[in-house]
Amino acid sequence: MVATQTRTKRDGKYLDLIGYYNPSTTPASFDYDKKKFQDWISKGAIVSDAVKRIVEGKYEYTKYRPGKEETAEKGTEKEVKEEKSVTEETAPATEETPEQA
């Protein structure tokens, strides 16, 4: 866990090392300097969603599986199908009535 500028590359130079998260150990190991963390937040640092979940203890590591990007972005196939059916049901009818013609 590091503090970095938003324009810096993901694996590029960082401003401060705040802590670490290692999902390879059982259970996953995590430690961070609370004082540094609060100091960077007070300076206006933006905390990523993943770091928020790690600090809150709600983060679940999921192993990367190539070829699954589409379902990860859209959700499961079932969710996509349900979303399509809801959209079709709620779409307004676009038929012309005799008054509109």
Buried (B, 14 or more C-beta within 10 A) or exposed (E): BBBBEEEEEEEEEEEBEBBEBEBEEEEEEBEBBEEBBEBBEEEEBEBEEEBEEBBEEEBEEEEEEEEEEEEEEEEEEEEEEEEEEEEEEEEEEEEEEEEEE
